[in-house]
Amino acid sequence: MENFLPDYFRAWHLVVVFFAGLIGEGYGTMVGGGGVVIQFVLATLGMPLASVVATDLAGSMGASIGVITATPKKVWSNKKLLFVLGLPLFIGGIIGTAFLIKIPVELLKYVIIAGLTLLLLYVLFSKPSLLRSLETLQISKKQHPLIFFTQILQGIYGNVSGVGSGTFERISFIALLRISVADSIGVINIIGLPTVIFSFVATAIAGFIVWPYLITLWVGTFIGGRYAAKYIRIIPDKYLRALLVVLAIIYIVYLLRR
């Protein structure tokens, strides 16, 4: 009962959480970084840090479902690609959830910074190339080890913190797979939903979820994710890539200062 109506709960908090989810995931769906807004709001309302992270991650289920309902069918067409990307992400998510519940992971922050920096440099200085179609995209055997490692790392970090994880994965998809930002959003939410569900179940059992906030967050993130995914395709990809570069730099600074 303590996690259902904790001592710091106030009814007006639900309005604040709803708009944090709506704005955070609306923006986060387009360029990543929604967790910064949501986690900041939850923390300022008095929620313990572990519950902040767990409730934010569980709340992203609403955004994922919203995005998936607005995702074109072509994103689903390459099921082999979704499996190759989703399996290591899920394995990493299991490890990340264990870290969140039991293990301090300060070192992981620097691994993410290094990985994000390398991918950012690749995006900035690699020669421009044509975007690839999801329907026909195939991952070469040479790419499998790097993609497997990247997705494992993404799954771990995503279920430990979540802040900046969307940006990390978007940049990795642009750098390694050469797909558009808009297509990457659909792929990320399809392959990430099982990982988010696992985190939700595990952290709920551990008692980290604060239910009134989560239920309100689901409503806000669903609306924000669905409408952002629907309208993002009218924005030229070059502008979305520029926003990602800026946000990646901000996250590197953010992680260094934590």
N, C-alpha and C positions, 0 to 999 in steps of 0.2 A: 504493500500500500504506500510505502514511503516514496517509491519511484513513480507512483501514479499521481499523487498529490503531495509533492515535497513541501517543506516549510517555506521555501522562497516563492512558491507559486502564487501568481496573481492573475485574475481573469483577463486583465488588459494585456498581459503578456501574449495571449493567443493572437491578438490582432497584430502585434509587432512581429511575431513569428511567421504569421501568414504572409505578410508583405516582405519579410526577409527571404522566405522561400520563393515567392513570386518574382521578386527582383533578382535575387541571387542566382536562381536556376535559369531565369530568362536570359540573363547576361552570360551565365556560366555555360549554357547550352551552345551559345554562339562562339565564345572564345575561351571558355574555361575560367576558373577562378571563383565560381559561385560559392565554394566552401569558405572562402575568406569572409564574405558577407555573413553567411549563415552562422558560422562558428563564432564570429565576433559577437553577433547579436545574442546567441545562446549563452555565451560566457558572461556577457554584461548583465544578463538577467539572473545570474547567480548559480548557474549550473556547473557542477564539477567538470574538470577538463575531460576525463574519460567519458562521461556522459555526453559532453558537448560533441566529441568526435563520433561516438556511437550513434547518437540521435541524428547528427548531420548525415552520416553515411546511410543510415536507414531511411532518412527522408529523401535521399536521392532516388529511391525506388519510384517515387511519384513522378519525378522528372523523367526517368528512364521509360516508364510506361507511356507518359505523355509524348516523348520523342518517338518511340516505336510506333505509336498509333498514327503519327504524321510522317513516317518514313516511307519513301517510294518503294514499290515492290522490287525494283532492280537491286536494292541493297541486300535483299534476301536471296538473290539468285545464285550467288557464289557461295554455296554452303560449305564447300571444302575450305575456302579462305576463312570463313567465320569460325570453323572448327580449329584450324591451325592457330588462329589468333586467340581464340577463347580458352582453349585447354590450358596453356601455360598461365594465362591470366587468372584462371580459377585456382590453379595450384598455388600461385603466388598469393592469392586472396586468402586461402586457408592459412598460410604461414603468417601473413600480415595480421589476421584476426587473432592468432595465438599471441603475437607480439603485443597487440593492443591490450589483450586481457592480462597477460602475465609478465612480459619481458620489456625492460627499457631498451629503446632502439635509437640512441643518440647518434651512433655511427651511421645509421641508415640515411640520415639527413645529408651527409656529405657525399654518399654514394649517389643520391638523387641529384645533388648539385652538379657533380661531375658528369653524370649522364645527360642531364638537361643542357649543360654547357656544350658538350660535344655535339649533341643533336642541333642545338641552336647555331653553332658554327657551321655545321653541314648545310643547314637551310640557307644561311647567309652567303656562304662562299661557294657552294656547289653550282655548277653550270645549270642554267634554266633548262627544264625538260618538259615535254608534254605530259599533261595529266593522263593517268591511265584509267580505263573503264573498269568498274567493279565486276561487270559481267564476265569479262575475259581475263582478269588479272590472275596471274599465277606467280607463286613465290618460288624462286629458284632454290636448288639444294644448297647453294653457297650462302643464301640468306637465312636459311632455317636456324642455325645456331644463334646468330645475332638477334633475330626476331624472338626466338624462344627466350633468350636471356632478358631482352627488353621487356617482354610481356610478363615474365616472372617477377621482375623488379617492379613493374607497374602495379601488378596485383598485390605485392607486399606493401608497397607504399600507399596505394589507394585504400587499403583496409587498415592501415595504421593511422594515417592522418587524413588523407583525401584532399587536403589543400594543395592545389596546383597539379593534381594528378591528371585532370582533364587536359590541361595545357601540355603536360609531358607526353601524353598519348597522342594528341593531335599532331604535335611536332614530329613524333616518331613515325607516324603514318605518312605525313607529308615527305619526310626525309627518306624513309626506307621503301615505301610503297608508291609514292608519287600519286596519291589520290587527292581529290579536292577536299577542302575543309568541310563543306556541306556533307559530302559523302562520308567523311570520317566520323561525323557526329552520329549518324545512323548506325555505323558499324560499332562504335564505342559503346553505345547504349544496348545494342543487341547482345554483344559478347559479354558485356559487363553486368547484365542483370542477374545471372546466376551467382556471381561473386558477391554482389550487393545483398542478395537474399540470404546467402550463407552468413555474411557478417551480421545481418539483422537478427537471424535466429540465434547465433552464438552469443551475441552481446545482450540479447533479450534474456536468455537463460542466465547469463552472468549478472543480470540486474542493472545493466548500464543504461537501458532505455528509459526515458522519461515520457510516458505515454501521452499526456495531454498535448505536449509540445510536438511530439511526432505526428499525431493524427492531423493537427493543424498544418504542420509542415508538408505532409503528403498532399494536401489540397493545393497549397501555394505552389509547390514544385511541379505538380502535374500540369497546372495551367501555364506556368512559366515555360516549362520544357516543351509542351505541345505547340504553343504559338511561336516560340522562338524557332523550333525546327521547321515549322510550316513556312515562315517568312524569310529564313536565312538565305534561301536559294536565289533571292532577288538581289543579294549583295555580291558584287564581283569578288572572286576568290582572292585577287591580289590585295584587297583591303583587309580581308579576314586574315590573310597570312601576315600582313604588317601588324595587325593587332596582336596576333599570337607572339610575334617576335618581341614586341614591347612588353607583353604580359610575362613572357618567359624571363626577361631581364629583371622585372619587378619581383618575380618569385625567387630568383637566385638571391637577390638582395634580402628578401623576406626570410628565406631559410638561413642565410648567414647570420642574421640578426636575432634569430630565435634562441 
